[in-house]
C-alpha cells in the first residue's frame, strides 16, 4: 500500500529518485516494470504493471466511437509508458509526460493505495488549496460517517 506525500526533485535528465521505502513495493510485484501515464487533473499516475493492466483493459473495452471514452483512451492509454527503475532507484519521466504535468525540478510523489500520483510543486499546492476551500463539505456521499 502506497501512502504519504514526499517532496522530491527531478534531476537534469528528468529522472525521479523513488524513495527507498517504496522501491520494493513498486518493483517486486511487476519484476521492475512500472507504468506512467497522464491523469485528467494534470498530474501523472505511477503504477506497478499488474495494478495498471486491469485499468487499461477496462478503458480499452469502452466503445471507441463514444466521445468521452475516446478522450479517456487517448489520455490514459495514449500517454502510458512502461518504464523500469535503474539500479539507483531512479525512474525516467519522459519529456512529453513532464510537459503534460508541468513537472520541473520540484515534484510531489503522493501515495494513493495501489499507485502514486506525481504532481508539480505548483499543482500539488493548488490541490491542497482546493481541499482547504471545501472546508466541512470535503466528504463525498457515502463517507459522511467517517471517523478520523
N, CA, C and O atoms as a GROMACS GRO file, in nm:
protein
  592
    1UNK      N    1   0.085  -0.118   0.000
    1UNK     CA    2   0.000   0.000   0.000
    1UNK      C    3   0.089   0.123   0.000
    1UNK      O    4   0.178   0.136   0.083
    2UNK      N    5   0.062   0.212  -0.094
    2UNK     CA    6   0.140   0.334  -0.106
    2UNK      C    7   0.062   0.448  -0.042
    2UNK      O    8  -0.053   0.475  -0.078
    3UNK      N    9   0.126   0.514   0.053
    3UNK     CA   10   0.063   0.627   0.119
    3UNK      C   11   0.170   0.728   0.156
    3UNK      O   12   0.289   0.698   0.159
    4UNK      N   13   0.125   0.849   0.184
    4UNK     CA   14   0.216   0.956   0.219
    4UNK      C   15   0.252   1.040   0.098
    4UNK      O   16   0.237   0.998  -0.016
    5UNK      N   17   0.301   1.162   0.127
    5UNK     CA   18   0.345   1.254   0.023
    5UNK      C   19   0.491   1.287   0.047
    5UNK      O   20   0.532   1.316   0.159
    6UNK      N   21   0.570   1.284  -0.060
    6UNK     CA   22   0.712   1.313  -0.050
    6UNK      C   23   0.750   1.422  -0.148
    6UNK      O   24   0.719   1.412  -0.267
    7UNK      N   25   0.817   1.524  -0.099
    7UNK     CA   26   0.871   1.630  -0.185
    7UNK      C   27   1.004   1.579  -0.240
    7UNK      O   28   1.094   1.542  -0.164
    8UNK      N   29   1.015   1.576  -0.373
    8UNK     CA   30   1.134   1.523  -0.440
    8UNK      C   31   1.179   1.620  -0.548
    8UNK      O   32   1.113   1.719  -0.577
    9UNK      N   33   1.294   1.589  -0.607
    9UNK     CA   34   1.346   1.669  -0.718
    9UNK      C   35   1.376   1.580  -0.836
    9UNK      O   36   1.428   1.469  -0.820
   10UNK      N   37   1.344   1.628  -0.955
   10UNK     CA   38   1.388   1.562  -1.077
   10UNK      C   39   1.531   1.606  -1.104
   10UNK      O   40   1.566   1.722  -1.080
   11UNK      N   41   1.613   1.516  -1.155
   11UNK     CA   42   1.749   1.555  -1.192
   11UNK      C   43   1.747   1.620  -1.331
   11UNK      O   44   1.641   1.632  -1.392
   12UNK      N   45   1.863   1.660  -1.378
   12UNK     CA   46   1.873   1.731  -1.506
   12UNK      C   47   1.826   1.648  -1.625
   12UNK      O   48   1.789   1.703  -1.728
   13UNK      N   49   1.827   1.514  -1.611
   13UNK     CA   50   1.781   1.426  -1.718
   13UNK      C   51   1.634   1.389  -1.706
   13UNK      O   52   1.583   1.312  -1.786
   14UNK      N   53   1.564   1.445  -1.605
   14UNK     CA   54   1.422   1.415  -1.587
   14UNK      C   55   1.397   1.287  -1.511
   14UNK      O   56   1.291   1.226  -1.525
   15UNK      N   57   1.494   1.244  -1.430
   15UNK     CA   58   1.477   1.123  -1.352
   15UNK      C   59   1.433   1.156  -1.210
   15UNK      O   60   1.475   1.256  -1.151
   16UNK      N   61   1.349   1.070  -1.159
   16UNK     CA   62   1.297   1.080  -1.022
   16UNK      C   63   1.360   0.971  -0.938
   16UNK      O   64   1.354   0.854  -0.975
   17UNK      N   65   1.420   1.007  -0.827
   17UNK     CA   66   1.474   0.908  -0.733
   17UNK      C   67   1.358   0.864  -0.643
   17UNK      O   68   1.315   0.938  -0.555
   18UNK      N   69   1.310   0.743  -0.666
   18UNK     CA   70   1.199   0.689  -0.588
   18UNK      C   71   1.249   0.667  -0.445
   18UNK      O   72   1.354   0.607  -0.425
   19UNK      N   73   1.175   0.715  -0.344
   19UNK     CA   74   1.218   0.692  -0.206
   19UNK      C   75   1.240   0.543  -0.180
   19UNK      O   76   1.162   0.459  -0.225
   20UNK      N   77   1.346   0.512  -0.107
   20UNK     CA   78   1.384   0.372  -0.085
   20UNK      C   79   1.272   0.291  -0.021
   20UNK      O   80   1.260   0.172  -0.047
   21UNK      N   81   1.191   0.354   0.063
   21UNK     CA   82   1.082   0.279   0.129
   21UNK      C   83   0.975   0.230   0.032
   21UNK      O   84   0.897   0.142   0.066
   22UNK      N   85   0.972   0.287  -0.091
   22UNK     CA   86   0.871   0.247  -0.189
   22UNK      C   87   0.927   0.162  -0.303
   22UNK      O   88   0.850   0.107  -0.382
   23UNK      N   89   1.056   0.151  -0.313
   23UNK     CA   90   1.116   0.083  -0.429
   23UNK      C   91   1.073  -0.063  -0.439
   23UNK      O   92   1.032  -0.108  -0.546
   24UNK      N   93   1.082  -0.135  -0.330
   24UNK     CA   94   1.046  -0.277  -0.333
   24UNK      C   95   0.898  -0.295  -0.365
   24UNK      O   96   0.862  -0.382  -0.445
   25UNK      N   97   0.811  -0.214  -0.305
   25UNK     CA   98   0.668  -0.225  -0.330
   25UNK      C   99   0.630  -0.195  -0.473
   25UNK      O  100   0.534  -0.252  -0.526
   26UNK      N  101   0.704  -0.106  -0.537
   26UNK     CA  102   0.678  -0.076  -0.678
   26UNK      C  103   0.733  -0.182  -0.771
   26UNK      O  104   0.666  -0.223  -0.866
   27UNK      N  105   0.854  -0.228  -0.745
   27UNK     CA  106   0.919  -0.315  -0.842
   27UNK      C  107   0.890  -0.464  -0.823
   27UNK      O  108   0.882  -0.537  -0.922
   28UNK      N  109   0.874  -0.511  -0.700
   28UNK     CA  110   0.858  -0.655  -0.676
   28UNK      C  111   0.737  -0.716  -0.746
   28UNK      O  112   0.752  -0.820  -0.809
   29UNK      N  113   0.618  -0.658  -0.737
   29UNK     CA  114   0.503  -0.724  -0.798
   29UNK      C  115   0.508  -0.728  -0.951
   29UNK      O  116   0.432  -0.801  -1.013
   30UNK      N  117   0.597  -0.652  -1.010
   30UNK     CA  118   0.597  -0.639  -1.156
   30UNK      C  119   0.732  -0.669  -1.218
   30UNK      O  120   0.758  -0.632  -1.332
   31UNK      N  121   0.820  -0.735  -1.144
   31UNK     CA  122   0.955  -0.759  -1.194
   31UNK      C  123   1.019  -0.629  -1.244
   31UNK      O  124   1.090  -0.629  -1.344
   32UNK      N  125   0.993  -0.521  -1.172
   32UNK     CA  126   1.053  -0.393  -1.205
   32UNK      C  127   0.979  -0.312  -1.310
   32UNK      O  128   1.017  -0.198  -1.337
   33UNK      N  129   0.874  -0.368  -1.370
   33UNK     CA  130   0.802  -0.296  -1.476
   33UNK      C  131   0.696  -0.205  -1.414
   33UNK      O  132   0.611  -0.250  -1.338
   34UNK      N  133   0.704  -0.079  -1.449
   34UNK     CA  134   0.612   0.023  -1.398
   34UNK      C  135   0.546   0.093  -1.516
   34UNK      O  136   0.597   0.091  -1.628
   35UNK      N  137   0.432   0.154  -1.490
   35UNK     CA  138   0.364   0.230  -1.593
   35UNK      C  139   0.340   0.371  -1.542
   35UNK      O  140   0.290   0.391  -1.432
   36UNK      N  141   0.378   0.467  -1.624
   36UNK     CA  142   0.349   0.609  -1.602
   36UNK      C  143   0.249   0.653  -1.706
   36UNK      O  144   0.262   0.619  -1.824
   37UNK      N  145   0.149   0.728  -1.664
   37UNK     CA  146   0.053   0.781  -1.760
   37UNK      C  147  -0.003   0.913  -1.709
   37UNK      O  148   0.022   0.952  -1.595
   38UNK      N  149  -0.078   0.980  -1.794
   38UNK     CA  150  -0.138   1.109  -1.761
   38UNK      C  151  -0.270   1.089  -1.689
   38UNK      O  152  -0.341   0.991  -1.712
   39UNK      N  153  -0.302   1.182  -1.602
   39UNK     CA  154  -0.430   1.186  -1.531
   39UNK      C  155  -0.503   1.313  -1.577
   39UNK      O  156  -0.438   1.414  -1.605
   40UNK      N  157  -0.636   1.310  -1.586
   40UNK     CA  158  -0.709   1.429  -1.632
   40UNK      C  159  -0.686   1.554  -1.547
   40UNK      O  160  -0.709   1.665  -1.595
   41UNK      N  161  -0.640   1.539  -1.422
   41UNK     CA  162  -0.617   1.654  -1.336
   41UNK      C  163  -0.479   1.716  -1.354
   41UNK      O  164  -0.437   1.799  -1.274
   42UNK      N  165  -0.407   1.675  -1.458
   42UNK     CA  166  -0.275   1.727  -1.494
   42UNK      C  167  -0.164   1.685  -1.399
   42UNK      O  168  -0.069   1.759  -1.374
   43UNK      N  169  -0.179   1.564  -1.347
   43UNK     CA  170  -0.069   1.501  -1.276
   43UNK      C  171  -0.038   1.372  -1.351
   43UNK      O  172  -0.102   1.342  -1.452
   44UNK      N  173   0.059   1.296  -1.303
   44UNK     CA  174   0.089   1.167  -1.362
   44UNK      C  175   0.052   1.058  -1.264
   44UNK      O  176   0.048   1.080  -1.143
   45UNK      N  177   0.024   0.940  -1.317
   45UNK     CA  178  -0.004   0.822  -1.236
   45UNK      C  179   0.110   0.724  -1.254
   45UNK      O  180   0.159   0.703  -1.365
   46UNK      N  181   0.153   0.664  -1.144
   46UNK     CA  182   0.260   0.565  -1.146
   46UNK      C  183   0.208   0.436  -1.084
   46UNK      O  184   0.173   0.432  -0.966
   47UNK      N  185   0.205   0.331  -1.165
   47UNK     CA  186   0.152   0.201  -1.123
   47UNK      C  187   0.257   0.092  -1.141
   47UNK      O  188   0.336   0.098  -1.235
   48UNK      N  189   0.260  -0.008  -1.051
   48UNK     CA  190   0.326  -0.132  -1.088
   48UNK      C  191   0.243  -0.193  -1.202
   48UNK      O  192   0.120  -0.183  -1.200
   49UNK      N  193   0.306  -0.254  -1.299
   49UNK     CA  194   0.235  -0.304  -1.418
   49UNK      C  195   0.112  -0.388  -1.383
   49UNK      O  196   0.008  -0.366  -1.445
   50UNK      N  197   0.117  -0.483  -1.288
   50UNK     CA  198  -0.003  -0.564  -1.261
   50UNK      C  199  -0.122  -0.483  -1.209
   50UNK      O  200  -0.237  -0.522  -1.230
   51UNK      N  201  -0.098  -0.372  -1.141
   51UNK     CA  202  -0.208  -0.288  -1.094
   51UNK      C  203  -0.267  -0.204  -1.207
   51UNK      O  204  -0.385  -0.171  -1.204
   52UNK      N  205  -0.185  -0.170  -1.307
   52UNK     CA  206  -0.229  -0.090  -1.420
   52UNK      C  207  -0.310  -0.171  -1.520
   52UNK      O  208  -0.407  -0.119  -1.576
   53UNK      N  209  -0.274  -0.295  -1.545
   53UNK     CA  210  -0.334  -0.373  -1.652
   53UNK      C  211  -0.486  -0.383  -1.646
   53UNK      O  212  -0.549  -0.366  -1.750
   54UNK      N  213  -0.550  -0.409  -1.530
   54UNK     CA  214  -0.697  -0.414  -1.530
   54UNK      C  215  -0.762  -0.279  -1.561
   54UNK      O  216  -0.870  -0.274  -1.620
   55UNK      N  217  -0.696  -0.171  -1.522
   55UNK     CA  218  -0.749  -0.037  -1.552
   55UNK      C  219  -0.740  -0.014  -1.702
   55UNK      O  220  -0.837   0.029  -1.765
   56UNK      N  221  -0.624  -0.042  -1.759
   56UNK     CA  222  -0.605  -0.028  -1.904
   56UNK      C  223  -0.707  -0.111  -1.981
   56UNK      O  224  -0.767  -0.062  -2.077
   57UNK      N  225  -0.726  -0.236  -1.940
   57UNK     CA  226  -0.819  -0.323  -2.010
   57UNK      C  227  -0.962  -0.271  -2.003
   57UNK      O  228  -1.038  -0.281  -2.100
   58UNK      N  229  -1.000  -0.217  -1.888
   58UNK     CA  230  -1.136  -0.162  -1.874
   58UNK      C  231  -1.154  -0.039  -1.963
   58UNK      O  232  -1.258  -0.024  -2.027
   59UNK      N  233  -1.054   0.047  -1.966
   59UNK     CA  234  -1.061   0.166  -2.052
   59UNK      C  235  -1.068   0.125  -2.199
   59UNK      O  236  -1.147   0.180  -2.275
   60UNK      N  237  -0.986   0.028  -2.239
   60UNK     CA  238  -0.986  -0.016  -2.378
   60UNK      C  239  -1.114  -0.087  -2.420
   60UNK      O  240  -1.146  -0.091  -2.538
   61UNK      N  241  -1.186  -0.143  -2.324
   61UNK     CA  242  -1.311  -0.213  -2.356
   61UNK      C  243  -1.426  -0.115  -2.381
   61UNK      O  244  -1.530  -0.156  -2.433
   62UNK      N  245  -1.410   0.011  -2.346
   62UNK     CA  246  -1.516   0.110  -2.367
   62UNK      C  247  -1.532   0.137  -2.517
   62UNK      O  248  -1.437   0.122  -2.594
   63UNK      N  249  -1.654   0.176  -2.558
   63UNK     CA  250  -1.679   0.199  -2.702
   63UNK      C  251  -1.590   0.310  -2.758
   63UNK      O  252  -1.587   0.421  -2.705
   64UNK      N  253  -1.520   0.280  -2.864
   64UNK     CA  254  -1.426   0.377  -2.920
   64UNK      C  255  -1.494   0.491  -2.995
   64UNK      O  256  -1.433   0.595  -3.017
   65UNK      N  257  -1.619   0.472  -3.034
   65UNK     CA  258  -1.690   0.579  -3.104
   65UNK      C  259  -1.765   0.673  -3.009
   65UNK      O  260  -1.817   0.776  -3.052
   66UNK      N  261  -1.770   0.638  -2.883
   66UNK     CA  262  -1.830   0.727  -2.783
   66UNK      C  263  -1.724   0.829  -2.746
   66UNK      O  264  -1.613   0.792  -2.706
   67UNK      N  265  -1.756   0.958  -2.758
   67UNK     CA  266  -1.657   1.065  -2.748
   67UNK      C  267  -1.580   1.065  -2.615
   67UNK      O  268  -1.458   1.076  -2.616
   68UNK      N  269  -1.650   1.054  -2.502
   68UNK     CA  270  -1.580   1.058  -2.372
   68UNK      C  271  -1.486   0.938  -2.356
   68UNK      O  272  -1.376   0.952  -2.303
   69UNK      N  273  -1.530   0.822  -2.401
   69UNK     CA  274  -1.444   0.704  -2.395
   69UNK      C  275  -1.320   0.723  -2.482
   69UNK      O  276  -1.210   0.686  -2.442
   70UNK      N  277  -1.339   0.779  -2.598
   70UNK     CA  278  -1.226   0.802  -2.688
   70UNK      C  279  -1.127   0.901  -2.625
   70UNK      O  280  -1.006   0.881  -2.633
   71UNK      N  281  -1.179   1.006  -2.562
   71UNK     CA  282  -1.091   1.102  -2.495
   71UNK      C  283  -1.012   1.034  -2.384
   71UNK      O  284  -0.891   1.054  -2.371
   72UNK      N  285  -1.080   0.953  -2.303
   72UNK     CA  286  -1.014   0.885  -2.192
   72UNK      C  287  -0.908   0.788  -2.242
   72UNK      O  288  -0.799   0.779  -2.184
   73UNK      N  289  -0.938   0.715  -2.350
   73UNK     CA  290  -0.839   0.624  -2.408
   73UNK      C  291  -0.716   0.701  -2.455
   73UNK      O  292  -0.603   0.659  -2.431
   74UNK      N  293  -0.740   0.812  -2.522
   74UNK     CA  294  -0.627   0.890  -2.573
   74UNK      C  295  -0.540   0.941  -2.460
   74UNK      O  296  -0.417   0.947  -2.472
   75UNK      N  297  -0.602   0.978  -2.351
   75UNK     CA  298  -0.527   1.031  -2.238
   75UNK      C  299  -0.455   0.920  -2.161
   75UNK      O  300  -0.332   0.920  -2.151
   76UNK      N  301  -0.530   0.825  -2.110
   76UNK     CA  302  -0.473   0.723  -2.022
   76UNK      C  303  -0.384   0.624  -2.097
   76UNK      O  304  -0.273   0.594  -2.052
   77UNK      N  305  -0.432   0.572  -2.209
   77UNK     CA  306  -0.357   0.472  -2.283
   77UNK      C  307  -0.256   0.539  -2.377
   77UNK      O  308  -0.145   0.490  -2.396
   78UNK      N  309  -0.297   0.650  -2.434
   78UNK     CA  310  -0.209   0.720  -2.527
   78UNK      C  311  -0.081   0.772  -2.463
   78UNK      O  312   0.024   0.772  -2.526
   79UNK      N  313  -0.089   0.816  -2.338
   79UNK     CA  314   0.029   0.866  -2.268
   79UNK      C  315   0.103   0.757  -2.191
   79UNK      O  316   0.214   0.780  -2.144
   80UNK      N  317   0.045   0.638  -2.178
   80UNK     CA  318   0.104   0.533  -2.094
   80UNK      C  319   0.240   0.490  -2.148
   80UNK      O  320   0.258   0.468  -2.268
   81UNK      N  321   0.335   0.479  -2.057
   81UNK     CA  322   0.470   0.436  -2.091
   81UNK      C  323   0.516   0.335  -1.988
   81UNK      O  324   0.505   0.357  -1.867
   82UNK      N  325   0.567   0.224  -2.036
   82UNK     CA  326   0.624   0.125  -1.946
   82UNK      C  327   0.770   0.163  -1.921
   82UNK      O  328   0.846   0.186  -2.014
   83UNK      N  329   0.806   0.170  -1.795
   83UNK     CA  330   0.940   0.211  -1.755
   83UNK      C  331   0.992   0.117  -1.648
   83UNK      O  332   0.916   0.039  -1.590
   84UNK      N  333   1.122   0.124  -1.622
   84UNK     CA  334   1.184   0.048  -1.513
   84UNK      C  335   1.274   0.141  -1.435
   84UNK      O  336   1.335   0.232  -1.490
   85UNK      N  337   1.283   0.116  -1.304
   85UNK     CA  338   1.379   0.190  -1.224
   85UNK      C  339   1.519   0.141  -1.257
   85UNK      O  340   1.539   0.023  -1.285
   86UNK      N  341   1.615   0.231  -1.255
   86UNK     CA  342   1.753   0.189  -1.276
   86UNK      C  343   1.810   0.134  -1.146
   86UNK      O  344   1.740   0.128  -1.045
   87UNK      N  345   1.935   0.093  -1.147
   87UNK     CA  346   1.998   0.030  -1.030
   87UNK      C  347   2.003   0.124  -0.910
   87UNK      O  348   2.011   0.078  -0.796
   88UNK      N  349   1.997   0.255  -0.934
   88UNK     CA  350   2.000   0.353  -0.825
   88UNK      C  351   1.859   0.390  -0.777
   88UNK      O  352   1.844   0.479  -0.693
   89UNK      N  353   1.755   0.322  -0.829
   89UNK     CA  354   1.618   0.352  -0.788
   89UNK      C  355   1.559   0.475  -0.854
   89UNK      O  356   1.464   0.534  -0.803
   90UNK      N  357   1.616   0.515  -0.967
   90UNK     CA  358   1.565   0.632  -1.038
   90UNK      C  359   1.473   0.588  -1.150
   90UNK      O  360   1.491   0.483  -1.211
   91UNK      N  361   1.374   0.671  -1.176
   91UNK     CA  362   1.275   0.645  -1.280
   91UNK      C  363   1.276   0.762  -1.377
   91UNK      O  364   1.257   0.876  -1.337
   92UNK      N  365   1.297   0.732  -1.505
   92UNK     CA  366   1.297   0.837  -1.606
   92UNK      C  367   1.154   0.879  -1.637
   92UNK      O  368   1.068   0.795  -1.666
   93UNK      N  369   1.129   1.008  -1.630
   93UNK     CA  370   0.998   1.064  -1.667
   93UNK      C  371   1.015   1.122  -1.807
   93UNK      O  372   1.090   1.218  -1.826
   94UNK      N  373   0.945   1.065  -1.904
   94UNK     CA  374   0.958   1.108  -2.044
   94UNK      C  375   0.924   1.256  -2.059
   94UNK      O  376   0.838   1.308  -1.988
   95UNK      N  377   0.991   1.325  -2.151
   95UNK     CA  378   0.967   1.469  -2.170
   95UNK      C  379   0.820   1.503  -2.194
   95UNK      O  380   0.771   1.603  -2.141
   96UNK      N  381   0.749   1.421  -2.273
   96UNK     CA  382   0.608   1.454  -2.301
   96UNK      C  383   0.521   1.443  -2.175
   96UNK      O  384   0.425   1.518  -2.160
   97UNK      N  385   0.555   1.351  -2.086
   97UNK     CA  386   0.481   1.340  -1.961
   97UNK      C  387   0.517   1.455  -1.867
   97UNK      O  388   0.430   1.509  -1.798
   98UNK      N  389   0.645   1.492  -1.863
   98UNK     CA  390   0.685   1.608  -1.781
   98UNK      C  391   0.615   1.734  -1.828
   98UNK      O  392   0.568   1.814  -1.747
   99UNK      N  393   0.607   1.751  -1.959
   99UNK     CA  394   0.541   1.869  -2.014
   99UNK      C  395   0.391   1.867  -1.981
   99UNK      O  396   0.336   1.968  -1.937
  100UNK      N  397   0.326   1.753  -2.000
  100UNK     CA  398   0.183   1.742  -1.973
  100UNK      C  399   0.150   1.784  -1.830
  100UNK      O  400   0.055   1.858  -1.807
  101UNK      N  401   0.230   1.735  -1.733
  101UNK     CA  402   0.201   1.760  -1.592
  101UNK      C  403   0.270   1.886  -1.538
  101UNK      O  404   0.256   1.919  -1.421
  102UNK      N  405   0.344   1.955  -1.623
  102UNK     CA  406   0.414   2.076  -1.580
  102UNK      C  407   0.524   2.048  -1.479
  102UNK      O  408   0.552   2.130  -1.391
  103UNK      N  409   0.587   1.931  -1.491
  103UNK     CA  410   0.691   1.893  -1.395
  103UNK      C  411   0.822   1.964  -1.430
  103UNK      O  412   0.870   1.958  -1.543
  104UNK      N  413   0.876   2.030  -1.330
  104UNK     CA  414   1.007   2.091  -1.346
  104UNK      C  415   1.098   2.024  -1.244
  104UNK      O  416   1.105   1.901  -1.241
  105UNK      N  417   1.167   2.098  -1.162
  105UNK     CA  418   1.260   2.036  -1.068
  105UNK      C  419   1.187   1.979  -0.946
  105UNK      O  420   1.201   1.861  -0.915
  106UNK      N  421   1.109   2.061  -0.877
  106UNK     CA  422   1.040   2.019  -0.755
  106UNK      C  423   0.910   1.948  -0.788
  106UNK      O  424   0.825   2.003  -0.860
  107UNK      N  425   0.894   1.826  -0.737
  107UNK     CA  426   0.774   1.746  -0.762
  107UNK      C  427   0.728   1.682  -0.632
  107UNK      O  428   0.802   1.680  -0.533
  108UNK      N  429   0.608   1.629  -0.633
  108UNK     CA  430   0.550   1.558  -0.518
  108UNK      C  431   0.505   1.420  -0.562
  108UNK      O  432   0.434   1.405  -0.662
  109UNK      N  433   0.546   1.319  -0.487
  109UNK     CA  434   0.502   1.182  -0.508
  109UNK      C  435   0.401   1.152  -0.397
  109UNK      O  436   0.435   1.154  -0.279
  110UNK      N  437   0.276   1.125  -0.438
  110UNK     CA  438   0.166   1.114  -0.342
  110UNK      C  439   0.104   0.976  -0.351
  110UNK      O  440   0.049   0.938  -0.455
  111UNK      N  441   0.112   0.900  -0.242
  111UNK     CA  442   0.058   0.765  -0.238
  111UNK      C  443  -0.094   0.764  -0.246
  111UNK      O  444  -0.161   0.846  -0.183
  112UNK      N  445  -0.147   0.671  -0.325
  112UNK     CA  446  -0.292   0.657  -0.343
  112UNK      C  447  -0.334   0.510  -0.332
  112UNK      O  448  -0.421   0.465  -0.407
  113UNK      N  449  -0.273   0.437  -0.241
  113UNK     CA  450  -0.310   0.297  -0.223
  113UNK      C  451  -0.230   0.206  -0.313
  113UNK      O  452  -0.121   0.162  -0.277
  114UNK      N  453  -0.285   0.176  -0.432
  114UNK     CA  454  -0.216   0.083  -0.523
  114UNK      C  455  -0.131   0.154  -0.627
  114UNK      O  456  -0.072   0.089  -0.714
  115UNK      N  457  -0.123   0.287  -0.620
  115UNK     CA  458  -0.043   0.364  -0.715
  115UNK      C  459  -0.001   0.497  -0.651
  115UNK      O  460  -0.037   0.528  -0.538
  116UNK      N  461   0.075   0.573  -0.727
  116UNK     CA  462   0.115   0.707  -0.686
  116UNK      C  463   0.064   0.809  -0.786
  116UNK      O  464   0.047   0.778  -0.904
  117UNK      N  465   0.042   0.930  -0.738
  117UNK     CA  466   0.026   1.046  -0.824
  117UNK      C  467   0.158   1.122  -0.818
  117UNK      O  468   0.223   1.126  -0.714
  118UNK      N  469   0.196   1.182  -0.929
  118UNK     CA  470   0.316   1.263  -0.936
  118UNK      C  471   0.273   1.403  -0.979
  118UNK      O  472   0.224   1.422  -1.090
  119UNK      N  473   0.293   1.500  -0.891
  119UNK     CA  474   0.246   1.636  -0.911
  119UNK      C  475   0.363   1.733  -0.924
  119UNK      O  476   0.468   1.714  -0.865
  120UNK      N  477   0.342   1.837  -1.003
  120UNK     CA  478   0.434   1.951  -0.998
  120UNK      C  479   0.415   2.018  -0.863
  120UNK      O  480   0.312   1.999  -0.798
  121UNK      N  481   0.513   2.094  -0.820
  121UNK     CA  482   0.501   2.164  -0.692
  121UNK      C  483   0.380   2.258  -0.694
  121UNK      O  484   0.302   2.262  -0.598
  122UNK      N  485   0.364   2.332  -0.803
  122UNK     CA  486   0.251   2.425  -0.813
  122UNK      C  487   0.118   2.350  -0.816
  122UNK      O  488   0.021   2.392  -0.753
  123UNK      N  489   0.113   2.239  -0.890
  123UNK     CA  490  -0.011   2.161  -0.899
  123UNK      C  491  -0.051   2.103  -0.764
  123UNK      O  492  -0.169   2.103  -0.730
  124UNK      N  493   0.047   2.054  -0.687
  124UNK     CA  494   0.017   1.998  -0.555
  124UNK      C  495  -0.032   2.107  -0.461
  124UNK      O  496  -0.123   2.083  -0.381
  125UNK      N  497   0.026   2.226  -0.468
  125UNK     CA  498  -0.021   2.338  -0.385
  125UNK      C  499  -0.164   2.375  -0.421
  125UNK      O  500  -0.244   2.404  -0.333
  126UNK      N  501  -0.197   2.374  -0.551
  126UNK     CA  502  -0.335   2.403  -0.595
  126UNK      C  503  -0.432   2.298  -0.541
  126UNK      O  504  -0.542   2.332  -0.498
  127UNK      N  505  -0.392   2.172  -0.543
  127UNK     CA  506  -0.478   2.066  -0.490
  127UNK      C  507  -0.504   2.088  -0.341
  127UNK      O  508  -0.617   2.073  -0.295
  128UNK      N  509  -0.401   2.122  -0.268
  128UNK     CA  510  -0.419   2.146  -0.125
  128UNK      C  511  -0.513   2.263  -0.099
  128UNK      O  512  -0.600   2.256  -0.012
  129UNK      N  513  -0.496   2.371  -0.175
  129UNK     CA  514  -0.584   2.487  -0.158
  129UNK      C  515  -0.729   2.450  -0.191
  129UNK      O  516  -0.821   2.496  -0.123
  130UNK      N  517  -0.749   2.369  -0.293
  130UNK     CA  518  -0.885   2.325  -0.327
  130UNK      C  519  -0.946   2.243  -0.214
  130UNK      O  520  -1.064   2.256  -0.184
  131UNK      N  521  -0.865   2.159  -0.151
  131UNK     CA  522  -0.913   2.078  -0.038
  131UNK      C  523  -0.952   2.169   0.077
  131UNK      O  524  -1.058   2.154   0.136
  132UNK      N  525  -0.863   2.264   0.109
  132UNK     CA  526  -0.890   2.355   0.222
  132UNK      C  527  -1.014   2.439   0.195
  132UNK      O  528  -1.090   2.468   0.288
  133UNK      N  529  -1.037   2.479   0.070
  133UNK     CA  530  -1.152   2.561   0.035
  133UNK      C  531  -1.284   2.488   0.057
  133UNK      O  532  -1.387   2.551   0.080
  134UNK      N  533  -1.282   2.355   0.050
  134UNK     CA  534  -1.405   2.278   0.071
  134UNK      C  535  -1.450   2.278   0.217
  134UNK      O  536  -1.569   2.261   0.245
  135UNK      N  537  -1.357   2.297   0.307
  135UNK     CA  538  -1.392   2.300   0.449
  135UNK      C  539  -1.469   2.178   0.492
  135UNK      O  540  -1.425   2.065   0.470
  136UNK      N  541  -1.584   2.199   0.555
  136UNK     CA  542  -1.663   2.086   0.606
  136UNK      C  543  -1.744   2.017   0.496
  136UNK      O  544  -1.818   1.923   0.526
  137UNK      N  545  -1.732   2.060   0.373
  137UNK     CA  546  -1.800   1.995   0.260
  137UNK      C  547  -1.708   1.898   0.188
  137UNK      O  548  -1.736   1.858   0.075
  138UNK      N  549  -1.598   1.860   0.251
  138UNK     CA  550  -1.499   1.775   0.189
  138UNK      C  551  -1.547   1.632   0.166
  138UNK      O  552  -1.512   1.571   0.065
  139UNK      N  553  -1.626   1.578   0.258
  139UNK     CA  554  -1.666   1.437   0.249
  139UNK      C  555  -1.770   1.414   0.140
  139UNK      O  556  -1.875   1.477   0.140
  140UNK      N  557  -1.740   1.322   0.047
  140UNK     CA  558  -1.836   1.292  -0.059
  140UNK      C  559  -1.947   1.200  -0.005
  140UNK      O  560  -1.932   1.142   0.102
  141UNK      N  561  -2.056   1.186  -0.079
  141UNK     CA  562  -2.163   1.095  -0.036
  141UNK      C  563  -2.109   0.956  -0.010
  141UNK      O  564  -2.029   0.903  -0.087
  142UNK      N  565  -2.153   0.898   0.099
  142UNK     CA  566  -2.110   0.765   0.137
  142UNK      C  567  -2.002   0.766   0.244
  142UNK      O  568  -1.979   0.664   0.309
  143UNK      N  569  -1.937   0.879   0.262
  143UNK     CA  570  -1.833   0.888   0.365
  143UNK      C  571  -1.871   0.984   0.479
  143UNK      O  572  -1.785   1.025   0.557
  144UNK      N  573  -1.998   1.019   0.487
  144UNK     CA  574  -2.042   1.115   0.588
  144UNK      C  575  -2.017   1.066   0.730
  144UNK      O  576  -1.999   1.147   0.821
  145UNK      N  577  -2.015   0.936   0.750
  145UNK     CA  578  -1.998   0.882   0.884
  145UNK      C  579  -1.854   0.845   0.916
  145UNK      O  580  -1.827   0.783   1.019
  146UNK      N  581  -1.762   0.884   0.830
  146UNK     CA  582  -1.620   0.854   0.851
  146UNK      C  583  -1.572   0.916   0.981
  146UNK      O  584  -1.595   1.035   1.007
  147UNK      N  585  -1.506   0.837   1.061
  147UNK     CA  586  -1.449   0.886   1.186
  147UNK      C  587  -1.298   0.883   1.174
  147UNK      O  588  -1.240   0.781   1.137
  148UNK      N  589  -1.236   0.996   1.205
  148UNK     CA  590  -1.089   1.004   1.198
  148UNK      C  591  -1.032   1.018   1.338
  148UNK      O  592  -0.911   1.026   1.355
   0.00000   0.00000   0.00000
